[in-house]
Amino acid sequence: SVSIVAQRFRQCKLLLDETDWVTVGSTSSPTNVNSCGLLAYISFASSATRPDVEQAAATLLNLPILTSGLWGD
């Protein structure tokens, strides 16, 4: 099986390679509406098949994440 957790953000800090950090988004203004992103955590079980992976990708790519204004409207 495949599990997906998608999270929208204005700013995030990610740990890479257990030593390097990367910051995504605006650090100067947490209310900057032009800075946003989508972080997806995807877990594939050893029993996941190619169709399972393709369905997970299609689901992630077709999420209704676009808003016409501020997040949450």
Z-matrix of the N, CA and C atoms (Angstrom, degrees):
N
C 1 1.449
C 2 1.522 1 110.02
N 3 1.314 2 115.44 1 167.30
C 4 1.463 3 122.91 2 -179.55
C 5 1.522 4 108.26 3 -127.21
N 6 1.323 5 116.54 4 134.90
C 7 1.468 6 121.61 5 176.16
C 8 1.519 7 108.52 6 -118.95
N 9 1.337 8 115.96 7 137.75
C 10 1.462 9 121.61 8 179.91
C 11 1.524 10 108.89 9 -130.37
N 12 1.323 11 115.84 10 133.19
C 13 1.457 12 122.25 11 170.65
C 14 1.526 13 105.49 12 -123.99
N 15 1.327 14 116.69 13 119.97
C 16 1.472 15 121.53 14 179.42
C 17 1.521 16 108.52 15 -112.72
N 18 1.327 17 115.23 16 135.83
C 19 1.458 18 120.17 17 -177.59
C 20 1.527 19 109.09 18 -136.01
N 21 1.334 20 116.27 19 126.58
C 22 1.461 21 120.23 20 174.87
C 23 1.527 22 108.33 21 -84.77
N 24 1.338 23 115.71 22 148.04
C 25 1.457 24 119.27 23 -179.62
C 26 1.520 25 111.02 24 -146.33
N 27 1.309 26 115.21 25 157.66
C 28 1.467 27 122.25 26 170.48
C 29 1.520 28 109.65 27 -97.03
N 30 1.313 29 116.46 28 -32.87
C 31 1.454 30 121.81 29 177.50
C 32 1.517 31 107.84 30 -152.88
N 33 1.313 32 116.16 31 142.14
C 34 1.461 33 119.32 32 175.01
C 35 1.520 34 109.35 33 -150.12
N 36 1.297 35 115.13 34 159.27
C 37 1.452 36 122.61 35 177.60
C 38 1.523 37 106.32 36 -125.02
N 39 1.335 38 116.26 37 121.82
C 40 1.456 39 121.66 38 -175.26
C 41 1.520 40 110.75 39 -113.25
N 42 1.307 41 116.05 40 139.93
C 43 1.458 42 122.07 41 176.93
C 44 1.525 43 108.76 42 -93.10
N 45 1.324 44 116.35 43 122.22
C 46 1.465 45 122.17 44 179.10
C 47 1.522 46 108.89 45 -112.59
N 48 1.296 47 117.10 46 138.11
C 49 1.473 48 122.35 47 174.12
C 50 1.528 49 113.90 48 53.79
N 51 1.307 50 117.89 49 27.78
C 52 1.457 51 125.05 50 176.54
C 53 1.522 52 114.80 51 62.80
N 54 1.339 53 118.77 52 1.90
C 55 1.461 54 120.53 53 179.69
C 56 1.525 55 113.26 54 -136.35
N 57 1.301 56 118.25 55 -30.76
C 58 1.455 57 122.46 56 -174.64
C 59 1.522 58 111.33 57 -101.48
N 60 1.342 59 116.12 58 132.85
C 61 1.457 60 122.55 59 178.00
C 62 1.521 61 109.37 60 -107.43
N 63 1.316 62 116.68 61 145.53
C 64 1.459 63 122.29 62 173.74
C 65 1.526 64 107.47 63 -130.48
N 66 1.332 65 116.17 64 135.40
C 67 1.450 66 121.38 65 177.62
C 68 1.519 67 108.58 66 -105.55
N 69 1.316 68 116.19 67 130.43
C 70 1.456 69 122.71 68 179.91
C 71 1.518 70 107.71 69 -116.88
N 72 1.322 71 116.80 70 131.49
C 73 1.456 72 121.01 71 179.98
C 74 1.509 73 111.12 72 103.45
N 75 1.308 74 114.94 73 179.73
C 76 1.457 75 121.98 74 -176.14
C 77 1.514 76 110.92 75 -77.21
N 78 1.329 77 116.51 76 129.18
C 79 1.465 78 120.55 77 174.50
C 80 1.518 79 111.21 78 -96.74
N 81 1.345 80 116.86 79 -14.90
C 82 1.463 81 119.84 80 -177.02
C 83 1.524 82 112.89 81 -83.93
N 84 1.319 83 117.37 82 -32.01
C 85 1.464 84 120.31 83 -176.92
C 86 1.525 85 110.17 84 -142.42
N 87 1.329 86 117.63 85 107.21
C 88 1.467 87 119.88 86 -179.52
C 89 1.522 88 113.27 87 -66.77
N 90 1.330 89 117.74 88 -11.71
C 91 1.457 90 120.32 89 179.31
C 92 1.518 91 112.16 90 -100.75
N 93 1.322 92 117.73 91 10.61
C 94 1.462 93 122.00 92 -179.56
C 95 1.524 94 108.90 93 -66.49
N 96 1.338 95 117.77 94 111.21
C 97 1.462 96 121.35 95 -175.85
C 98 1.524 97 112.20 96 -75.76
N 99 1.338 98 118.29 97 -11.53
C 100 1.462 99 120.92 98 178.85
C 101 1.518 100 112.25 99 -84.54
N 102 1.314 101 117.44 100 -8.57
C 103 1.449 102 122.00 101 -178.90
C 104 1.520 103 108.80 102 -106.83
N 105 1.312 104 116.44 103 109.90
C 106 1.459 105 119.87 104 178.21
C 107 1.519 106 109.13 105 -155.39
N 108 1.306 107 115.84 106 162.18
C 109 1.452 108 119.96 107 -179.73
C 110 1.508 109 110.80 108 -161.44
N 111 1.319 110 114.46 109 179.39
C 112 1.456 111 121.82 110 178.95
C 113 1.519 112 107.87 111 -131.46
N 114 1.314 113 115.74 112 125.90
C 115 1.454 114 122.22 113 177.90
C 116 1.521 115 107.37 114 -110.61
N 117 1.316 116 117.10 115 126.29
C 118 1.467 117 121.00 116 -179.06
C 119 1.524 118 109.91 117 -119.64
N 120 1.302 119 115.33 118 126.39
C 121 1.459 120 122.56 119 173.30
C 122 1.528 121 106.22 120 -101.29
N 123 1.315 122 117.68 121 124.61
C 124 1.461 123 121.19 122 -177.29
C 125 1.523 124 108.60 123 -126.80
N 126 1.314 125 115.30 124 129.36
C 127 1.456 126 121.57 125 179.64
C 128 1.526 127 108.92 126 -120.81
N 129 1.321 128 115.73 127 125.83
C 130 1.462 129 121.70 128 178.82
C 131 1.520 130 109.33 129 -110.09
N 132 1.326 131 117.23 130 122.87
C 133 1.457 132 121.42 131 174.68
C 134 1.523 133 108.68 132 -73.19
N 135 1.295 134 116.83 133 157.77
C 136 1.467 135 120.07 134 179.62
C 137 1.528 136 111.05 135 -63.77
N 138 1.316 137 116.99 136 -19.96
C 139 1.466 138 120.53 137 179.33
C 140 1.529 139 113.09 138 -88.86
N 141 1.340 140 118.02 139 0.79
C 142 1.464 141 121.30 140 -178.52
C 143 1.536 142 109.92 141 -65.12
N 144 1.315 143 115.17 142 135.05
C 145 1.461 144 120.91 143 179.32
C 146 1.526 145 109.72 144 -101.25
N 147 1.310 146 116.15 145 168.85
C 148 1.465 147 120.21 146 177.99
C 149 1.534 148 111.54 147 -57.27
N 150 1.342 149 119.26 148 -44.97
C 151 1.472 150 118.72 149 176.49
C 152 1.535 151 112.59 150 -59.95
N 153 1.331 152 117.97 151 -34.80
C 154 1.468 153 121.11 152 176.81
C 155 1.528 154 110.49 153 -61.99
N 156 1.327 155 116.03 154 -45.34
C 157 1.465 156 121.23 155 -179.59
C 158 1.525 157 110.50 156 -65.77
N 159 1.327 158 117.33 157 -42.55
C 160 1.465 159 120.93 158 178.82
C 161 1.522 160 111.47 159 -63.60
N 162 1.339 161 117.36 160 -39.87
C 163 1.466 162 120.92 161 177.84
C 164 1.521 163 110.64 162 -66.02
N 165 1.335 164 117.80 163 -39.51
C 166 1.467 165 121.19 164 178.18
C 167 1.526 166 110.22 165 -63.37
N 168 1.322 167 117.52 166 -42.82
C 169 1.464 168 121.21 167 178.80
C 170 1.528 169 110.68 168 -63.65
N 171 1.321 170 116.96 169 -44.27
C 172 1.470 171 120.94 170 179.16
C 173 1.524 172 110.63 171 -62.86
N 174 1.311 173 117.36 172 -40.84
C 175 1.463 174 121.65 173 178.78
C 176 1.523 175 110.49 174 -62.31
N 177 1.324 176 116.77 175 -47.12
C 178 1.456 177 121.19 176 -179.19
C 179 1.527 178 111.57 177 -63.68
N 180 1.319 179 116.94 178 -41.15
C 181 1.465 180 120.81 179 -178.87
C 182 1.529 181 113.07 180 -71.56
N 183 1.312 182 117.65 181 -20.34
C 184 1.460 183 121.11 182 -176.98
C 185 1.530 184 113.74 183 -109.53
N 186 1.331 185 117.58 184 18.35
C 187 1.461 186 120.45 185 177.66
C 188 1.526 187 110.04 186 -66.19
N 189 1.327 188 117.58 187 140.14
C 190 1.472 189 121.05 188 178.68
C 191 1.530 190 110.62 189 -80.47
N 192 1.342 191 116.48 190 78.29
C 193 1.458 192 120.16 191 -174.86
C 194 1.519 193 113.90 192 -104.02
N 195 1.330 194 118.19 193 -6.50
C 196 1.455 195 121.28 194 -177.74
C 197 1.523 196 110.13 195 -81.11
N 198 1.326 197 116.06 196 131.47
C 199 1.459 198 120.76 197 174.32
C 200 1.522 199 108.33 198 -119.60
N 201 1.310 200 116.26 199 157.81
C 202 1.469 201 120.09 200 -178.47
C 203 1.517 202 112.31 201 -88.39
N 204 1.305 203 117.31 202 -7.48
C 205 1.458 204 121.14 203 -179.06
C 206 1.507 205 109.98 204 -147.23
N 207 1.338 206 116.20 205 -130.33
C 208 1.433 207 121.05 206 178.71
C 209 1.515 208 110.79 207 -74.88
N 210 1.327 209 116.57 208 155.91
C 211 1.455 210 119.66 209 177.98
C 212 1.513 211 109.75 210 -59.68
N 213 1.285 212 115.84 211 140.37
C 214 1.439 213 121.08 212 178.35
C 215 1.501 214 114.94 213 91.59
N 216 1.351 215 117.63 214 1.91
C 217 1.465 216 118.49 215 179.52
C 218 1.510 217 110.51 216 -85.19
